[in-house]
């Protein structure tokens, strides 16, 4: 279990804003949520490459349940701009606090690790950096360019913050030409004040819409978690909002509570319900949908990108 107070070798609370919150019950996970512990040689090799380049991964920082499967295949999602976020979302396990200065060498380190892992598709995400004038947009662009230079055949997917009140930041990232621009809505609008208080639902929607306005050919992607207390009709409305913003790819996964101090799990959504959401999302016009209990933004990202391109090609052929 992940704990809020990370006191082993680190005297500072991992989530100081949550330390005084009362504990909430963590319901027993159903059988369809369980995953194997990461112990394979492939996992260990990926971990060693990440450590050698002093990189941060969202796989570790967010406690992703798919880390064993992905790292065994040498698929890691790099988290740039440090391991400390300026936001304090109620669902997230990434550390909260004042981040350190940007590492000017980080883009090259990410590119080098991408080459060593032999990635055909790489996902780059980040913490929120509200302390930076551009929210870190230029650092994203530098990282994209470094990967392009070192690994020209590798396709690149970025999972960005919302760049709240950072005008033209999206333009900077889009100009660097990632293959996929991802920004997650995370939850339904009615839960933003409790689950994602530092963000604004319509700002996130507008960001995704803006990407398409700048480059209509760029694939856009967004995701939400379920099991936070949302109603089914709210999930369907989010689908409509995303399609109105011309988003191509939707991911839906089960929220898992990182600790007793985080937002509680309201319920575990059944696999049949996830399948229903997938069917409806395709009917609403998404080119690609991944909807399952263990779906995460970057899970199977390479395979899904291939399917996404094929879906667009098939649409143009009709």
TIPA-780911 format. One line per 10 residues: number of its first residue (from 0); their letters; for each residue x, y, z of N, C-alpha, C. Coordinates in pm, whole numbers, plus 50000, padded with zeros to 5 digits. Layout:
BEGIN
NUM> A> X/Y/Z/X/Y/Z/X/Y/Z; ...
// end
This chain:
BEGIN
0> XXXXXXXXXX> 50084/49880/50000/50000/50000/50000/50088/50125/50000; 50052/50224/49920/50122/50350/49921/50078/50431/50041; 50169/50500/50104/50135/50580/50220/50150/50727/50189; 50076/50812/50259/50081/50955/50237/50210/51012/50294; 50254/50964/50411/50376/51013/50471/50491/50922/50434; 50575/50969/50347/50689/50890/50302/50810/50932/50385; 50832/50863/50497/50933/50905/50592/51061/50824/50582; 51066/50725/50493/51187/50645/50479/51284/50720/50389; 51386/50779/50450/51484/50855/50374/51432/50989/50326; 51313/51028/50366/51255/51155/50324/51168/51208/50437
10> XXXXXXXXXX> 51217/51306/50515/51141/51354/50629/51021/51439/50594; 51009/51477/50467/50896/51563/50428/50777/51477/50388; 50656/51519/50425/50536/51444/50383/50524/51442/50231; 50482/51328/50179/50460/51317/50035/50341/51401/49994; 50240/51404/50080/50118/51482/50053/50083/51564/50177; 50154/51676/50201/50128/51753/50323/49985/51802/50334; 49922/51828/50220/49784/51878/50223/49684/51771/50265; 49725/51645/50262/49635/51535/50297/49666/51476/50434; 49776/51516/50495/49823/51450/50616/49722/51453/50730; 49646/51560/50742/49550/51574/50852/49409/51528/50816
20> XXXXXXXXXX> 49392/51479/50698/49260/51430/50659/49228/51300/50732; 49103/51278/50766/49068/51150/50829/49084/51035/50731; 49117/50919/50783/49129/50801/50698/48993/50763/50642; 48993/50716/50519/48871/50662/50459/48892/50514/50431; 48786/50439/50436/48794/50294/50416/48834/50263/50272; 48915/50161/50256/48952/50112/50124/48885/49976/50103; 48783/49972/50018/48712/49845/49998/48802/49740/49934; 48772/49616/49959/48849/49506/49901/48834/49507/49750; 48945/49490/49682/48941/49490/49536/48880/49361/49484; 48796/49372/49382/48740/49251/49321/48846/49176/49242
30> XXXXXXXXXX> 48815/49055/49205/48912/48969/49136/48961/49030/49005; 48875/49107/48936/48914/49158/48805/49015/49275/48815; 49045/49321/48935/49140/49429/48954/49282/49378/48982; 49294/49257/49028/49422/49207/49077/49524/49188/48965; 49650/49224/48998/49761/49208/48903/49879/49142/48973; 49970/49087/48894/50086/49018/48949/50193/49119/48993; 50270/49083/49093/50380/49167/49139/50488/49173/49032; 50552/49291/49013/50655/49305/48909/50788/49244/48952; 50823/49130/48894/50947/49062/48933/51024/49006/48814; 50977/49027/48692/51038/48963/48575/51173/49027/48541
40> XXXXXXXXXX> 51259/48953/48469/51388/49010/48424/51370/49134/48337; 51267/49134/48251/51241/49250/48166/51208/49373/48249; 51129/49354/48354/51095/49464/48445/51222/49520/48508; 51307/49431/48557/51431/49473/48624/51522/49550/48528; 51528/49505/48402/51612/49571/48302/51563/49712/48274; 51431/49727/48258/51373/49859/48235/51400/49950/48354; 51382/49897/48473/51408/49976/48595/51552/50024/48599; 51645/49938/48561/51787/49974/48563/51818/50087/48465; 51756/50083/48346/51778/50188/48247/51721/50321/48297; 51603/50316/48356/51541/50437/48411/51629/50497/48520
50> XXXXXXXXXX> 51680/50411/48609/51764/50458/48719/51896/50516/48666; 51955/50449/48568/52084/50492/48515/52078/50632/48456; 51963/50669/48402/51948/50800/48340/51881/50901/48433; 51862/50858/48560/51805/50947/48663/51672/51006/48618; 51588/50919/48558/51458/50963/48508/51347/50929/48606; 51240/51006/48597/51120/50982/48677/51015/50922/48584; 50940/50824/48632/50831/50767/48552/50699/50781/48628; 50594/50807/48552/50462/50813/48615/50419/50674/48659; 50476/50574/48596/50446/50435/48633/50471/50412/48782; 50585/50464/48830/50619/50449/48971/50551/50553/49058
60> XXXXXXXXXX> 50558/50679/49015/50509/50788/49099/50359/50780/49124; 50284/50734/49024/50138/50723/49039/50094/50585/49087; 50191/50495/49109/50156/50361/49156/50070/50285/49057; 50106/50289/48928/50024/50226/48826/50019/50074/48845; 49901/50014/48840/49891/49868/48858/49947/49789/48741; 49971/49855/48627/50020/49784/48508/50172/49789/48493; 50243/49838/48593/50387/49859/48578/50460/49729/48547; 50421/49618/48608/50488/49491/48581/50475/49449/48438; 50354/49458/48384/50329/49419/48245/50403/49510/48148; 50393/49642/48169/50453/49736/48075/50605/49732/48079
70> XXXXXXXXXX> 50662/49731/48198/50808/49734/48208/50871/49603/48162; 50798/49494/48173/50848/49368/48119/50870/49379/47968; 50785/49461/47903/50795/49483/47759/50882/49604/47724; 50947/49661/47826/51031/49781/47811/50950/49902/47769; 50828/49911/47817/50744/50028/47792/50734/50109/47921; 50794/50226/47922/50788/50313/48039/50737/50450/47996; 50659/50514/48083/50609/50648/48056/50693/50747/48135; 50768/50831/48065/50859/50924/48131/50782/51046/48184; 50814/51084/48306/50752/51202/48367/50859/51309/48382; 50849/51413/48301/50951/51516/48298/50920/51629/48397
80> XXXXXXXXXX> 51018/51713/48418/51008/51832/48504/51000/51798/48652; 51056/51682/48690/51063/51648/48831/50955/51555/48879; 50959/51527/49010/50863/51434/49070/50768/51503/49166; 50768/51637/49167/50686/51713/49262/50591/51804/49187; 50464/51794/49218/50357/51866/49148/50311/51987/49228; 50275/52095/49158/50224/52213/49226/50075/52204/49257; 50010/52100/49208/49868/52079/49237/49853/51976/49349; 49730/51963/49398/49703/51867/49505/49572/51796/49477; 49567/51723/49365/49446/51650/49329/49419/51539/49429; 49293/51517/49460/49254/51424/49565/49273/51278/49526
90> XXXXXXXXXX> 49293/51251/49396/49306/51113/49349/49450/51071/49326; 49542/51167/49322/49675/51142/49267/49779/51114/49374; 49873/51024/49341/49977/50987/49436/50110/51058/49410; 50119/51141/49307/50242/51217/49282/50262/51319/49394; 50386/51338/49436/50417/51428/49547/50369/51570/49519; 50329/51638/49626/50286/51777/49618/50387/51866/49689; 50416/51983/49631/50508/52075/49696/50566/52173/49596; 50679/52234/49634/50749/52328/49547/50853/52253/49467; 50839/52246/49335/50933/52168/49253/51071/52234/49245; 51169/52153/49208/51305/52204/49185/51312/52268/49047
100> XXXXXXXXXX> 51423/52333/49018/51445/52394/48887/51449/52286/48780; 51416/52324/48659/51420/52229/48548/51563/52183/48520; 51575/52058/48479/51703/52001/48441/51720/52019/48289; 51813/52105/48250/51831/52134/48108/51874/52012/48028; 51931/51911/48095/51977/51791/48027/51869/51683/48016; 51757/51707/48081/51654/51603/48085/51604/51561/47947; 51576/51654/47855/51531/51610/47722/51626/51510/47656; 51757/51534/47667/51854/51442/47609/51856/51309/47682; 51840/51312/47815/51835/51188/47892/51714/51103/47853; 51600/51168/47831/51480/51096/47789/51502/51035/47651
110> XXXXXXXXXX> 51563/51111/47562/51589/51061/47427/51684/50941/47431; 51786/50949/47514/51882/50840/47524/51817/50714/47580; 51734/50730/47683/51663/50614/47739/51566/50555/47639; 51501/50639/47560/51411/50591/47455/51486/50503/47356; 51607/50546/47321/51689/50468/47228/51732/50336/47291; 51776/50339/47416/51824/50217/47482/51713/50115/47504; 51593/50164/47529/51479/50074/47546/51425/50025/47412; 51466/50089/47305/51419/50049/47172/51272/50076/47150; 51224/50187/47202/51081/50216/47195/51039/50260/47055; 50936/50197/47003/50879/50241/46876/50774/50350/46900
120> XXXXXXXXXX> 50722/50356/47023/50624/50459/47062/50655/50497/47205; 50673/50625/47231/50709/50670/47366/50603/50768/47416; 50573/50759/47546/50479/50850/47610/50555/50936/47709; 50536/51068/47698/50601/51163/47788/50494/51245/47857; 50494/51243/47990/50400/51321/48067/50478/51410/48162; 50409/51479/48251/50478/51567/48346/50390/51594/48467; 50453/51647/48569/50378/51705/48680/50321/51838/48634; 50228/51894/48710/50184/52032/48685/50293/52125/48734; 50328/52223/48653/50430/52322/48691/50370/52462/48682; 50279/52492/48775/50217/52624/48778/50317/52734/48812
130> XXXXXXXXXX> 50436/52695/48862/50539/52793/48896/50611/52847/48774; 50598/52781/48659/50666/52823/48537/50574/52909/48451; 50632/53010/48388/50552/53104/48310/50472/53037/48199; 50530/52930/48140/50461/52860/48031/50408/52724/48074; 50413/52695/48205/50367/52566/48255/50454/52449/48213; 50569/52477/48154/50659/52370/48109/50644/52336/47963; 50569/52416/47887/50545/52386/47746/50675/52379/47666; 50767/52472/47689/50893/52473/47614/50976/52348/47646; 50969/52301/47770/51043/52181/47808/50985/52058/47738; 50853/52052/47727/50789/51947/47649/50841/51950/47505
140> XXXXXXXXXX> 50842/52070/47446/50885/52084/47307/51030/52040/47289; 51115/52078/47383/51256/52038/47376/51271/51886/47385; 51190/51824/47469/51196/51679/47485/51149/51609/47357; 51044/51660/47296/50996/51603/47169/51105/51612/47062; 51166/51729/47052/51270/51748/46950/51392/51660/46976; 51428/51642/47103/51543/51556/47136/51515/51411/47097; 51393/51364/47122/51358/51226/47084/51357/51213/46932; 51301/51311/46863/51298/51307/46716/51439/51298/46658; 51531/51375/46718/51668/51376/46668/51739/51243/46692; 51718/51186/46811/51788/51062/46847/51716/50939/46792
150> XXXXXXXXXX> 51584/50942/46788/51504/50825/46747/51400/50868/46644; 51440/50897/46521/51347/50953/46422/51230/50863/46386; 51242/50733/46407/51133/50642/46373/51033/50624/46487; 51066/50675/46604/50980/50658/46721/50865/50758/46716; 50743/50710/46734/50628/50800/46744/50617/50849/46888; 50567/50971/46904/50569/51038/47034/50429/51080/47076; 50396/51043/47199/50269/51081/47260/50299/51164/47384; 50237/51281/47395/50253/51362/47514/50123/51364/47593; 50136/51359/47724/50023/51371/47817/50051/51494/47901; 49987/51604/47867/50026/51733/47924/49934/51777/48038
160> XXXXXXXXXX> 49983/51875/48118/49895/51943/48212/49795/52030/48136; 49711/52102/48209/49610/52184/48143/49661/52323/48103; 49783/52361/48149/49840/52493/48120/49743/52604/48157; 49679/52589/48273/49579/52686/48319/49641/52825/48331; 49577/52921/48264/49620/53061/48263/49759/53080/48201; 49800/52987/48116/49928/52997/48046/49898/53010/47896; 49864/53128/47854/49821/53149/47716/49929/53106/47617; 49885/53037/47512/49969/52995/47399/50065/52881/47432; 50056/52823/47552/50144/52710/47585/50114/52590/47497; 49985/52565/47473/49950/52453/47385/50011/52470/47247
170> XXXXXXXXXX> 50015/52594/47198/50071/52621/47066/50217/52577/47058; 50291/52599/47167/50433/52564/47171/50452/52413/47160; 50369/52337/47232/50380/52191/47230/50337/52137/47094; 50228/52186/47041/50179/52138/46912/50279/52168/46801; 50347/52283/46809/50445/52320/46707/50561/52221/46701; 50587/52150/46812/50695/52050/46814/50652/51919/46749; 50526/51908/46712/50473/51796/46633/50477/51659/46702; 50420/51646/46821/50400/51510/46873/50297/51439/46786; 50299/51307/46789/50201/51232/46709/50064/51228/46776; 50064/51228/46909/49940/51227/46987/49951/51331/47096
180> XXXXXXXXXX> 49848/51413/47110/49840/51510/47219/49730/51463/47313; 49771/51425/47433/49677/51373/47533/49668/51469/47650; 49547/51493/47693/49523/51565/47819/49399/51505/47882; 49411/51458/48004/49300/51388/48068/49205/51482/48141; 49076/51461/48118/48975/51532/48198/48966/51475/48339; 49000/51348/48354/49008/51276/48481/48873/51236/48539; 48776/51329/48544/48647/51297/48605/48539/51387/48547; 48418/51372/48597/48304/51450/48548/48303/51588/48614; 48238/51688/48552/48243/51825/48605/48197/51839/48750; 48096/51765/48791/48041/51781/48926/48139/51741/49036
190> XXXXXXXXXX> 48243/51666/49002/48339/51621/49102/48469/51701/49101; 48480/51800/49014/48606/51874/49004/48646/51942/49135; 48553/52002/49206/48589/52076/49328/48648/51986/49435; 48606/51860/49438/48659/51768/49539/48772/51681/49487; 48769/51647/49360/48868/51554/49305/48984/51626/49236; 48956/51733/49166/49058/51804/49087/49043/51955/49109; 49058/52000/49234/49023/52139/49268/49109/52246/49201; 49231/52213/49163/49316/52313/49099/49292/52330/48951; 49203/52250/48894/49178/52251/48749/49037/52303/48720; 49011/52327/48594/48880/52371/48549/48839/52285/48430
200> XXXXXXXXXX> 48721/52225/48440/48676/52130/48338/48677/52191/48199; 48621/52311/48185/48611/52369/48051/48744/52421/48000; 48838/52450/48089/48974/52482/48044/49038/52360/47979; 49018/52243/48041/49074/52120/47984/49011/52088/47849; 48880/52104/47840/48813/52083/47712/48865/52180/47606; 48880/52305/47646/48926/52408/47552/49068/52378/47503; 49152/52324/47592/49288/52288/47552/49285/52185/47439; 49204/52082/47455/49194/51978/47353/49137/52032/47223; 49040/52121/47236/48982/52184/47117/49085/52271/47045; 49166/52342/47124/49267/52431/47068/49371/52353/46987
210> XXXXXXXXXX> 49408/52236/47035/49505/52154/46962/49453/52124/46822; 49327/52087/46811/49268/52057/46680/49259/52181/46591; 49238/52297/46654/49233/52420/46575/49370/52451/46515; 49476/52426/46592/49611/52453/46544/49652/52353/46438; 49626/52225/46465/49667/52119/46373/49556/52012/46367; 49463/52026/46273/49352/51930/46264/49396/51786/46241; 49517/51765/46190/49563/51630/46163/49621/51559/46286; 49648/51636/46392/49708/51576/46511/49604/51494/46587; 49642/51374/46628/49552/51292/46709/49542/51351/46849; 49420/51358/46901/49399/51403/47039/49334/51291/47119
220> XXXXXXXXXX> 49362/51294/47247/49325/51184/47335/49293/51239/47473; 49198/51177/47541/49168/51217/47679/49113/51096/47753; 49118/51104/47887/49071/50992/47966/49004/51036/48095; 48921/50948/48147/48858/50970/48277/48869/50843/48359; 48857/50862/48490/48844/50751/48583/48698/50739/48624; 48654/50619/48653/48520/50598/48707/48532/50526/48841; 48425/50533/48918/48429/50478/49053/48458/50584/49158; 48454/50711/49118/48479/50823/49209/48351/50879/49269; 48237/50833/49218/48108/50883/49264/48026/50948/49154; 48071/50934/49032/48001/50992/48917/47876/50910/48884
230> XXXXXXXXXX> 47783/50972/48813/47664/50903/48762/47687/50866/48616; 47620/50762/48572/47638/50714/48434/47607/50823/48331; 47500/50898/48354/47465/51002/48256/47571/51111/48249; 47645/51131/48359/47754/51229/48356/47869/51180/48269; 47897/51052/48274/48002/50995/48189/47965/51012/48041; 47838/50988/48010/47793/51002/47871/47802/51147/47825; 47776/51241/47917/47787/51383/47881/47933/51420/47854; 48026/51365/47932/48168/51389/47907/48206/51339/47767; 48154/51223/47730/48180/51173/47595/48134/51274/47490; 48014/51328/47507/47961/51425/47411/48048/51551/47407
240> XXXXXXXXXX> 48092/51597/47524/48177/51716/47530/48309/51693/47456; 48367/51575/47474/48494/51544/47408/48476/51532/47257; 48367/51474/47214/48343/51465/47070/48319/51604/47011; 48254/51693/47088/48234/51831/47039/48367/51902/47020; 48469/51858/47098/48604/51912/47084/48687/51832/46984; 48624/51739/46912/48690/51657/46809/48801/51567/46863; 48787/51522/46986/48885/51430/47043/48869/51293/46978; 48982/51230/46943/48981/51106/46868/48975/50981/46955; 49040/50985/47071/49068/50865/47149/49025/50888/47293; 48945/50796/47345/48896/50805/47483/48942/50684/47563
250> XXXXXXXXXX> 48995/50708/47683/49027/50600/47776/48941/50615/47901; 48894/50501/47952/48814/50497/48075/48867/50384/48162; 48906/50416/48284/48960/50316/48374/48904/50330/48515; 48924/50228/48596/48878/50228/48734/48970/50311/48824; 48913/50400/48903/48991/50473/49003/49029/50377/49115; 49158/50381/49153/49209/50304/49265/49269/50401/49367; 49228/50390/49489/49267/50483/49596/49411/50457/49639; 49503/50554/49619/49643/50531/49657/49666/50511/49806; 49588/50578/49890/49603/50564/50035/49471/50599/50102; 49465/50579/50231/49343/50611/50306/49317/50760/50315
260> XXXXXXXXXX> 49416/50841/50280/49401/50987/50284/49347/51043/50153; 49347/50962/50050/49300/51008/49919/49149/50992/49907; 49096/51047/49799/48953/51036/49772/48911/50888/49774; 48802/50856/49841/48764/50714/49851/48709/50659/49720; 48721/50528/49705/48657/50458/49594/48509/50446/49627; 48425/50503/49543/48280/50495/49566/48228/50356/49532; 48283/50297/49428/48246/50161/49390/48341/50111/49284; 48343/49980/49267/48419/49918/49159/48324/49891/49043; 48352/49954/48930/48269/49940/48811/48300/49804/48748; 48196/49732/48709/48213/49596/48658/48266/49596/48515
270> XXXXXXXXXX> 48331/49489/48474/48378/49479/48335/48266/49496/48232; 48147/49447/48264/48035/49463/48172/47999/49610/48152; 48006/49689/48261/47978/49832/48249/48084/49902/48165; 48209/49862/48182/48315/49920/48100/48291/49888/47953; 48250/49766/47924/48222/49728/47786/48107/49810/47728; 48008/49839/47812/47896/49921/47768/47942/50062/47733; 48029/50118/47819/48084/50251/47790/48161/50250/47658; 48236/50145/47634/48312/50135/47509/48219/50135/47389; 48114/50056/47395/48018/50047/47284/47956/50183/47255; 47915/50251/47361/47851/50382/47345/47949/50484/47288
280> XXXXXXXXXX> 48074/50481/47338/48174/50577/47292/48203/50561/47143; 48213/50437/47098/48233/50415/46954/48112/50467/46875; 47993/50447/46929/47872/50494/46860/47868/50646/46850; 47932/50712/46946/47936/50859/46946/48043/50914/46852; 48129/50827/46798/48221/50871/46694/48368/50873/46728; 48408/50824/46846/48551/50817/46876/48618/50716/46782; 48736/50749/46735/48810/50657/46649/48867/50539/46727; 48901/50562/46854/48961/50459/46938/48909/50475/47080; 48877/50362/47143/48829/50362/47281/48897/50249/47356; 48948/50280/47474/48999/50177/47564/48925/50193/47695
290> XXXXXXXXXX> 48843/50094/47729/48759/50103/47846/48760/49970/47920; 48828/49968/48034/48838/49846/48114/48884/49885/48254; 48869/49797/48352/48910/49833/48488/49055/49878/48500; 49145/49815/48425/49288/49847/48437/49339/49939/48326; 49249/49997/48247/49290/50092/48145/49354/50214/48212; 49469/50255/48160/49536/50378/48200/49579/50449/48072; 49608/50578/48083/49634/50660/47964/49741/50602/47873; 49848/50551/47933/49959/50504/47850/49968/50352/47841; 49868/50281/47893/49869/50134/47887/49844/50091/47742; 49933/50010/47687/49923/49963/47548/49921/50080/47449
300> XXXXXXXXXX> 49990/50190/47484/49982/50311/47402/50032/50289/47259; 50138/50210/47244/50190/50185/47110/50094/50108/47024; 50040/49999/47078/49944/49918/47004/49818/49999/46971; 49775/50079/47068/49655/50159/47047/49677/50269/46942; 49799/50322/46936/49829/50424/46835/49819/50364/46695; 49867/50242/46680/49857/50175/46550/49710/50156/46511; 49627/50118/46607/49483/50101/46580/49418/50235/46547; 49464/50340/46616/49409/50474/46592/49436/50519/46449; 49558/50500/46402/49594/50537/46264/49512/50455/46164; 49497/50325/46193/49419/50240/46103/49273/50282/46097
310> XXXXXXXX> 49220/50324/46212/49079/50368/46217/49060/50494/46133; 49155/50587/46142/49144/50710/46061/49156/50677/45913; 49249/50589/45880/49266/50550/45740/49140/50484/45687; 49078/50399/45768/48956/50332/45726/48841/50430/45707; 48837/50533/45793/48733/50635/45782/48748/50715/45653; 48872/50746/45617/48897/50822/45494/48865/50739/45370; 48879/50606/45385/48857/50520/45269/48710/50500/45239; 48623/50530/45338/48478/50508/45317/48413/50627/45249
// end
